[in-house]
């Protein structure tokens, strides 16, 4: 009887020792697993902010510290061992630990879910940042090419040939610049929109921006317009024997009413122009003037026709006889007038124009043959 009790006590003691050993081993594995799941949560929970491929690579390095294949495999072995121990303890109707086994299972599953989500996010974000980097580099390449193209066109001179040939060449260049420049700018705007939509605040690949290049391009267009206006002024000045300032005044007036930049005025634009000059002309009379002035029959007045009209209008205000009489008053009965005499009476730009264009009295380089010059002007 006593032997039976002793055997029972020894068996009960052995069972307790075994249970204690199992619980101790379980607790050791549970602590190890908890340390890993906590590390996973700290390292990869939440969505980080990244700005480059390098940022993603740095995050991947941190991620691999808790989610590398070998680390996950080791944690899986720990988890499997816990489950095996839990089953043994459960068979003996003994709780594995004070912290329930189900909580450890949930922590394990959550950690693995975080790992899968972060791995997918890292792959997708890496691809996205690579695409953004490619867009930024492409923008930089196109931006530099556009900037260079603008500078080359700004410095290109069309000084060969006659003034008319230079004007034709510059008009062709202007048309090419407008068309090609718009395509280049539109391409940059499209790239810039994609970059902005991706959340990029600054493209570190280039110093150029859409705004800065647009300003440069508009500056080039203004430069071409100024050169065109100067050539047209020089051509008109030579054609109509008027001072450059007078031609510029005509062209500025024309451009003021050529609102759409078509290079011509229709009847109501021309009427507005005449009204600005103080002339009250009916619609029918305006159209009549256009029919008289319009050489190409398109029912509009172009720049050249406008300058012709204004020149005639200006010349009509003083007859040939009036002008010759005015020169005679200055010449004191002579058939010529000197440049020095004109300098005391006329503005410098008008004297310079007369000096450059009026014929000289034979044998007297400082004397202007005003009768001959007036005959030429009214021919």
C-alpha positions in Angstrom: 0.0 0.0 0.0 2.7 2.4 0.9 4.6 1.4 -2.2 1.6 2.3 -4.3 1.4 5.8 -2.7 5.0 6.4 -3.2 4.8 5.5 -6.9 1.8 7.8 -7.3 3.7 10.7 -5.6 6.7 10.1 -7.8 4.6 10.0 -11.0 2.7 13.1 -10.0 6.1 14.8 -9.3 7.5 13.8 -12.6 4.3 15.1 -14.4 4.7 18.4 -12.6 8.3 18.7 -13.5 7.5 17.9 -17.2 4.7 20.4 -17.2 7.0 23.0 -15.7 9.6 22.3 -18.3 7.1 22.5 -21.1 5.7 25.8 -19.8 9.2 27.2 -19.3 10.2 26.2 -22.9 6.9 27.7 -24.2 7.5 31.0 -22.3 11.0 31.2 -23.7 9.7 30.7 -27.3 6.8 33.0 -26.7 9.1 35.8 -25.5 11.3 35.3 -28.5 8.3 35.5 -30.8 6.9 38.5 -29.1 10.2 40.3 -29.4 10.1 39.7 -33.2 6.5 40.7 -33.6 7.0 43.9 -31.6 10.1 44.7 -33.8 8.0 44.1 -36.9 5.4 46.5 -35.7 7.9 49.2 -34.8 9.9 48.9 -38.0 7.1 48.7 -40.6 3.7 49.7 -39.3 2.3 52.8 -41.0 3.1 54.4 -44.4 6.4 56.3 -44.5 7.0 59.4 -46.7 9.6 58.9 -49.4 11.0 61.2 -52.0 13.4 59.1 -54.0 14.5 55.6 -55.0 17.3 56.0 -52.4 14.6 56.6 -49.7 12.9 53.3 -50.7 16.2 51.4 -50.7 16.9 52.7 -47.2 13.5 51.5 -46.0 14.0 48.2 -47.6 17.3 47.8 -45.6 15.3 48.4 -42.4 12.6 46.1 -43.6 15.1 43.3 -44.3 16.3 43.6 -40.7 13.0 42.1 -39.4 11.6 40.5 -42.5 14.5 38.9 -44.4 13.8 35.3 -45.5 16.2 33.9 -42.8 14.7 36.0 -40.0 11.1 35.1 -41.0 12.1 31.4 -41.2 13.6 31.5 -37.7 10.5 33.2 -36.4 8.3 30.6 -38.1 10.3 27.8 -36.4 9.8 29.5 -33.0 6.1 29.9 -33.7 5.8 26.2 -34.8 7.6 25.1 -31.6 5.2 27.2 -29.5 2.2 25.5 -31.2 3.7 22.1 -30.6 4.3 22.9 -26.9 0.8 24.3 -26.6 -0.7 21.1 -27.9 1.2 19.0 -25.3 0.2 21.3 -22.5 -3.4 21.4 -23.7 -3.5 17.6 -23.7 -2.6 17.8 -20.0 -5.2 20.5 -19.5 -2.6 22.9 -18.5 -2.5 26.6 -19.8 0.6 27.3 -21.8 1.2 30.7 -20.2 -0.4 33.6 -18.4 -0.6 35.3 -21.8 -3.0 33.3 -23.9 -1.8 31.3 -26.9 -4.5 32.9 -29.1 -3.0 36.3 -28.5 0.4 35.1 -29.7 -1.2 33.5 -32.8 -2.9 36.8 -33.6 0.4 38.8 -33.1 2.1 36.3 -35.4 -0.5 36.6 -38.1 -0.6 40.4 -37.9 3.2 40.6 -38.2 3.2 38.4 -41.3 0.3 40.5 -42.8 2.4 43.7 -42.2 5.4 42.1 -43.8 3.4 41.1 -46.9 1.8 44.5 -47.2 5.1 46.3 -46.7 6.9 44.1 -49.2 4.2 44.8 -51.8 4.3 48.6 -51.0 8.1 48.7 -51.2 8.0 47.0 -54.7 5.3 49.3 -55.9 6.9 52.4 -54.4 10.3 51.5 -55.8 8.8 51.2 -59.3 6.9 54.5 -58.8 10.0 56.4 -57.7 11.9 55.0 -60.6 9.2 56.3 -63.0 9.3 59.7 -61.2 13.1 59.8 -61.5 12.8 59.0 -65.2 10.2 61.8 -65.7 12.4 64.3 -63.8 15.4 63.4 -65.9 13.4 63.6 -69.2 12.0 67.0 -68.1 15.6 68.1 -67.4 16.8 66.9 -70.8 14.0 68.6 -72.7 14.2 71.7 -70.6 17.9 72.2 -71.3 17.3 71.5 -75.0 14.5 74.1 -75.1 16.7 76.7 -73.3 19.5 76.1 -75.8 17.1 76.3 -78.7 15.8 79.7 -77.4 19.3 81.1 -77.0 20.3 79.9 -80.5 17.3 81.5 -82.1 17.7 84.7 -80.1 21.2 85.1 -81.4 20.5 84.1 -85.0 20.9 87.0 -87.3 19.2 87.3 -90.7 21.3 90.2 -92.1 22.0 88.7 -95.6 20.2 90.1 -98.7 18.0 93.1 -99.1 15.7 94.4 -96.4 12.8 92.7 -98.1 14.7 89.4 -98.2 15.7 89.8 -94.5 12.1 90.4 -93.6 10.9 87.3 -95.5 13.5 85.2 -93.8 12.7 86.6 -90.3 8.9 86.0 -90.9 9.7 82.4 -91.8 11.9 82.1 -88.7 9.1 83.6 -86.6 6.5 81.1 -87.9 8.9 78.2 -87.2 9.7 79.5 -83.7 6.0 79.8 -82.9 5.1 76.3 -84.1 8.2 74.5 -82.8 8.4 76.4 -79.5 4.7 75.6 -78.7 5.3 71.9 -79.3 8.4 72.0 -77.1 6.6 73.9 -74.3 3.5 71.7 -74.5 5.7 68.6 -74.1 7.4 70.1 -71.0 4.0 71.1 -69.5 2.7 67.6 -69.9 5.8 66.2 -68.2 5.6 68.8 -65.4 1.9 67.9 -64.8 2.8 64.2 -64.4 5.6 65.1 -62.0 3.3 67.4 -60.0 0.6 64.7 -59.9 3.2 62.3 -58.4 3.7 64.7 -55.5 7.1 66.0 -56.4 7.7 69.5 -55.0 11.1 70.2 -56.6 12.9 68.6 -59.6 16.5 68.5 -58.5 17.6 67.4 -61.9 17.4 70.9 -63.4 17.3 74.6 -62.6 14.7 75.2 -65.3 11.0 75.3 -64.7 8.0 75.6 -67.0 7.5 79.2 -65.7 11.1 80.2 -66.3 11.2 78.6 -69.8 7.8 80.2 -70.7 9.3 83.6 -69.8 12.3 82.9 -72.0 10.2 81.7 -74.9 7.9 84.8 -74.7 11.0 86.9 -74.5 12.3 85.3 -77.8 8.9 85.9 -79.4 9.0 89.6 -78.3 12.6 89.8 -79.7 11.5 88.5 -83.1 8.5 90.9 -83.1 10.8 93.8 -82.4 13.1 92.8 -85.2 10.2 92.4 -87.6 8.9 95.8 -86.7 12.3 97.4 -87.2 12.7 95.8 -90.6 9.2 96.9 -91.7 10.0 100.4 -90.4 13.2 100.5 -92.4 11.5 99.2 -95.6 8.7 101.7 -95.3 11.1 104.5 -94.5 13.1 103.8 -97.6 9.9 103.4 -99.7 8.0 106.5 -98.6 10.9 108.9 -97.9 9.6 109.5 -94.4 11.6 109.8 -91.2 11.9 106.4 -89.3 10.1 107.9 -86.3 7.1 108.8 -88.5 7.0 105.3 -89.9 7.2 103.9 -86.4 4.3 106.1 -85.3 2.2 104.7 -88.2 3.1 101.1 -87.4 2.5 101.5 -83.7 -1.0 103.0 -84.6 -1.7 100.0 -86.9 -0.6 97.5 -84.3 -2.8 99.1 -81.7 -5.9 98.2 -83.7 -4.6 94.9 -85.1 -5.9 93.3 -81.9 -5.8 89.7 -83.2 -2.3 90.1 -84.7 -3.6 89.1 -88.2 -1.3 91.7 -89.9 -4.3 93.5 -91.4 -7.3 95.7 -90.4 -10.9 94.9 -91.3 -13.3 97.8 -91.9 -14.5 98.2 -88.3 -10.9 98.0 -87.0 -9.9 100.6 -89.5 -12.9 102.8 -88.6 -11.9 102.6 -84.9 -8.4 103.7 -86.0 -9.8 106.7 -87.9 -12.0 107.6 -85.0 -8.9 107.6 -82.8 -7.4 110.1 -85.2 -10.4 112.3 -84.7 -12.2 111.5 -88.0 -15.9 110.7 -87.9 -16.4 108.5 -91.0 -19.5 106.5 -91.9 -19.4 102.8 -92.3 -19.9 103.1 -96.1 -17.1 105.7 -96.4 -14.7 103.5 -94.4 -15.4 100.6 -96.8 -15.0 102.9 -99.7 -11.5 104.0 -98.5 -10.6 100.3 -98.0 -11.6 99.5 -101.6 -9.4 102.4 -102.8 -6.4 101.5 -100.7 -6.7 97.7 -100.8 -4.3 96.4 -103.5 -4.8 92.7 -103.1 -8.6 92.8 -103.0 -9.1 91.0 -99.7 -11.3 93.8 -98.2 -8.7 94.6 -95.5 -5.8 97.0 -95.1 -2.4 95.4 -94.4 0.6 97.2 -92.9 2.0 98.4 -96.2 -1.3 99.6 -97.4 -1.9 101.4 -94.1 1.5 103.2 -94.3 0.7 104.2 -97.9 -2.7 105.6 -96.8 -1.2 107.5 -93.9 1.7 108.8 -96.0 -0.7 110.1 -98.6 -2.9 111.6 -95.9 0.1 113.3 -94.4 1.4 114.5 -97.8 -2.1 115.8 -98.7 -2.0 118.1 -95.8 0.9 120.0 -97.5 1.0 120.5 -101.2 4.2 120.3 -103.2 4.0 124.1 -103.7 3.6 124.7 -99.9 6.7 122.6 -99.1 8.8 124.4 -101.8 7.6 127.7 -100.5 8.6 126.8 -97.0 12.1 125.8 -98.1 12.4 129.1 -100.1 11.7 131.0 -97.0 14.5 129.3 -95.3 16.9 129.6 -98.3 16.3 133.3 -98.6 15.8 133.2 -102.4 18.4 130.5 -103.2 17.5 127.2 -104.8 19.1 125.2 -102.0 19.2 125.2 -98.2 22.1 124.1 -96.0 22.0 121.4 -93.3 23.2 123.9 -90.7 20.2 126.2 -91.6 17.9 123.2 -91.2 19.5 122.2 -87.9 18.5 125.5 -86.4 14.8 125.0 -87.3 14.1 121.3 -87.3 14.4 118.4 -84.8 17.7 116.4 -85.0 16.0 113.2 -86.3 14.3 115.1 -89.2 17.6 116.8 -90.1 19.4 113.5 -90.1 16.7 111.9 -92.3 17.0 114.8 -94.8 20.8 114.5 -94.7 20.6 110.8 -95.5 17.9 110.9 -98.2 17.8 114.4 -99.9 19.9 115.1 -103.0 22.8 117.6 -102.7 23.2 120.7 -104.8 26.0 120.0 -107.3 29.3 121.1 -106.0 28.0 121.9 -102.5 28.0 118.8 -100.2 26.3 120.7 -97.3 23.5 122.1 -99.5 20.2 120.3 -100.1 18.5 120.7 -103.6 15.0 121.0 -102.1 13.2 121.5 -105.4 14.5 118.2 -106.8 13.8 116.4 -103.5 10.2 117.7 -103.3 9.6 116.7 -107.0 10.8 113.1 -106.1 8.6 113.0 -103.0 5.5 114.0 -104.9 6.3 111.9 -108.0 
